[in-house]
Amino acid sequence: MEERIPNLDLLEETLRYKFRDRALLERAITHRSWAHERVAPRAEELARRLHNVAQEFLGDSVLGLVVADQLCRAYPAASEGELSRMKHQLVSSVTLTKASVRLQLGDFLRFGRGEEKSGGRRKDALLADVLEAITGAIYLDGGQEAAQVFVQHALDEELARVNPANAAEADYKTLLQEKLQAERRSPPRYAVVEMAGPPHKRVFHVELVWDGGCVRAQGRSIKAAEAAAAQQALESMRSDSA
């Protein structure tokens, strides 16, 4: 298979950042499968110098710091819990994957032949990883200010939408999903069972069923009702285990 050669000029335009040291950018888009195909067997140390795992590790921390800083500036009166929920929402793999897809970062990744054939460019985890790696690379090349500008660009839509209310709504559902998954139980199922009130004051009633229980809750939106149901489910599970 002929090797794909990424267009780094186009990638820099996409990122809105020009690297002083392009080797950092090349490493950020290099998956370990590509590196291991190009070094001798057992040359793990050399392979690590070629792929993006270390930059991904750094980028994860940089993203957390930048997002936390922006949230504290935008919501100076928010509680620690509210800030934590908003940060969790913004740096989650789901959010990073969406941002990576929006920037089309998968088109620039360098994979080994096996990972390429298995559809690595479309794998959510790898798309989130490359966004973290590029954040780490920009931090190494241009410092914290450059990283802040990039994160604002990459997560612009998500930063504009996040607020304490919708982060709380998303959080209860995430907590319930993760708890059931950790206990190897089926995922929760939500269904709208009733809508009441005039259009400008609509109330939605949602039923939540999971392996072990069922609750109903209401809210002014479907998302709010689902979050309330997830909160009830978590409280019910805690009561059962007490």
C-alpha positions in Angstrom: 0.0 0.0 0.0 1.3 3.4 -0.9 2.0 5.6 2.1 -0.3 8.6 2.6 1.8 11.8 2.9 -0.2 14.4 5.0 -0.4 17.9 3.7 1.1 19.8 6.6 0.5 23.2 5.1 -3.3 22.4 4.9 -3.2 21.0 8.4 -1.6 24.1 9.8 -4.3 26.2 8.1 -7.0 23.9 9.7 -5.4 24.3 13.1 -4.8 28.1 12.6 -1.3 27.6 14.0 2.0 27.6 12.2 4.7 25.4 13.8 8.2 26.6 14.3 9.3 23.0 14.7 7.2 20.9 12.3 8.7 17.7 13.7 6.3 18.2 16.6 3.4 18.3 14.3 4.5 15.3 12.4 4.8 13.3 15.6 1.4 14.5 16.8 -0.3 12.9 13.8 1.7 9.7 13.9 0.0 6.6 15.4 2.1 4.0 17.2 1.2 1.5 14.5 3.0 3.6 11.9 6.1 3.9 14.1 6.3 0.2 14.9 6.3 -0.7 11.2 9.4 1.5 10.6 11.7 0.4 13.4 13.5 -2.9 14.1 11.7 -5.4 16.4 12.3 -4.7 20.0 13.3 -1.1 19.3 10.5 0.2 21.5 12.4 3.3 22.7 13.0 4.5 19.2 9.4 3.9 18.3 8.3 6.0 21.2 10.2 8.9 19.8 8.2 8.7 16.6 4.6 8.3 17.7 2.3 10.6 19.5 1.5 8.9 22.8 3.6 11.2 25.0 2.2 14.3 23.3 -1.3 12.9 23.8 -0.5 12.5 27.6 0.7 16.1 27.7 -2.2 17.4 25.6 -4.8 15.8 28.0 -3.4 17.8 30.9 -3.1 21.0 28.8 -6.7 20.7 27.7 -7.8 20.3 31.3 -5.9 23.3 32.4 -7.0 25.6 29.5 -10.7 24.5 29.8 -10.6 25.0 33.6 -9.1 28.5 33.2 -11.7 29.5 30.7 -14.6 28.2 32.8 -13.4 30.0 35.9 -13.2 33.2 33.9 -16.6 32.7 32.3 -18.4 31.6 35.5 -16.6 33.2 38.4 -19.6 32.5 40.8 -20.0 28.8 39.8 -19.6 26.2 42.5 -16.8 23.6 42.3 -19.3 20.9 41.4 -20.7 23.0 38.5 -17.2 23.8 37.2 -16.3 20.1 37.4 -19.3 19.0 35.5 -18.7 21.6 32.8 -15.1 20.6 32.5 -15.9 16.9 32.4 -18.4 17.6 29.5 -15.8 19.6 27.5 -12.8 17.3 27.8 -14.8 14.1 27.4 -13.9 11.7 24.6 -17.3 12.4 23.0 -16.7 16.1 22.8 -13.1 15.7 21.6 -14.2 13.3 18.9 -16.8 15.7 17.6 -14.2 18.5 17.5 -11.7 16.3 15.8 -14.3 15.3 13.1 -15.2 18.9 12.6 -11.5 19.8 12.0 -11.2 16.6 9.8 -8.1 15.5 11.7 -8.6 11.9 10.7 -7.6 12.8 7.1 -4.1 13.8 8.3 -3.3 10.8 10.6 -0.4 8.4 9.8 -1.3 4.8 10.5 0.4 1.5 10.0 -1.1 -0.7 7.3 -3.2 -2.8 9.7 -4.7 0.1 11.5 -5.4 1.8 8.1 -7.3 -1.3 6.8 -9.3 -1.5 10.0 -10.7 2.0 9.6 -8.6 3.8 12.1 -9.5 7.2 10.6 -13.1 6.7 11.7 -12.4 5.4 15.2 -13.7 7.7 17.9 -10.9 7.0 20.4 -8.1 7.7 17.9 -9.8 10.9 16.7 -10.0 12.1 20.3 -6.4 11.1 20.9 -5.0 13.0 17.9 -6.7 16.2 19.1 -5.0 15.8 22.5 -1.7 15.1 20.8 -1.9 18.2 18.6 -2.8 20.3 21.7 0.3 18.9 23.4 2.5 19.6 20.3 1.2 23.2 20.1 2.0 23.7 23.8 5.5 22.4 23.3 6.0 24.6 20.2 4.3 27.9 21.3 3.6 27.7 25.0 0.4 28.0 27.0 -0.9 31.1 25.2 -0.7 29.3 21.8 -2.4 26.2 23.3 -5.2 28.4 24.7 -5.9 30.0 21.3 -6.0 26.6 19.7 -8.3 25.0 22.3 -10.7 28.0 21.9 -10.7 27.4 18.1 -11.1 23.6 18.4 -13.8 23.6 21.0 -15.4 26.9 20.0 -18.9 25.5 19.5 -18.8 23.4 22.8 -17.5 26.3 24.8 -20.2 28.6 23.5 -22.9 26.1 24.5 -21.7 24.8 27.9 -23.3 26.2 31.1 -24.0 24.8 34.6 -27.6 23.8 33.7 -26.9 21.7 30.6 -23.7 20.2 32.1 -25.8 19.0 35.1 -28.3 17.5 32.7 -25.7 15.6 30.8 -23.8 14.5 33.9 -26.6 12.5 35.6 -27.1 10.5 32.4 -23.3 9.9 32.1 -23.0 8.8 35.7 -25.9 6.3 35.3 -24.5 5.0 32.0 -21.0 4.5 33.5 -22.4 2.8 36.6 -24.4 0.3 34.7 -21.6 -0.3 32.3 -19.2 -0.9 35.2 -21.6 -3.4 36.7 -22.0 -5.2 33.3 -25.7 -4.4 33.1 -27.7 -3.3 30.0 -27.7 0.4 29.2 -30.6 2.5 30.3 -33.6 3.1 28.0 -35.4 6.5 27.9 -38.9 7.0 26.4 -41.2 10.1 26.3 -44.5 8.8 27.7 -46.5 12.1 27.9 -46.4 15.7 26.9 -48.6 18.2 28.7 -49.2 22.0 28.7 -49.3 24.6 26.0 -46.5 24.9 23.5 -44.8 27.7 25.4 -45.0 25.8 28.7 -44.6 22.2 27.6 -43.8 19.6 30.2 -42.3 16.3 29.1 -42.7 13.1 31.1 -40.0 10.5 30.6 -39.9 6.9 31.7 -36.5 5.4 32.3 -36.0 1.6 32.4 -32.8 -0.2 33.4 -31.8 -3.6 34.5 -33.2 -3.5 38.0 -35.8 -0.7 38.0 -38.0 1.9 36.4 -38.7 5.5 37.2 -40.6 8.4 35.7 -39.6 12.1 35.8 -40.6 15.3 34.1 -38.9 18.4 32.8 -39.4 21.5 30.6 -37.4 19.7 27.9 -36.8 16.1 27.0 -33.1 16.4 28.1 -34.1 17.9 31.4 -36.7 15.1 32.0 -34.1 12.4 31.1 -31.6 14.0 33.5 -34.1 14.1 36.3 -35.0 10.4 35.6 -31.3 9.5 35.7 -30.9 11.3 39.0 -33.8 9.4 40.4 -32.4 6.1 39.2 -29.0 6.8 40.8 -30.7 7.8 44.1 -32.8 4.6 43.9 -29.7 2.5 43.3 -27.9 4.1 46.2 -30.9 3.4 48.5 -31.1 -0.2 47.4 -27.4 -0.7 48.2 -27.6 1.0 51.6 
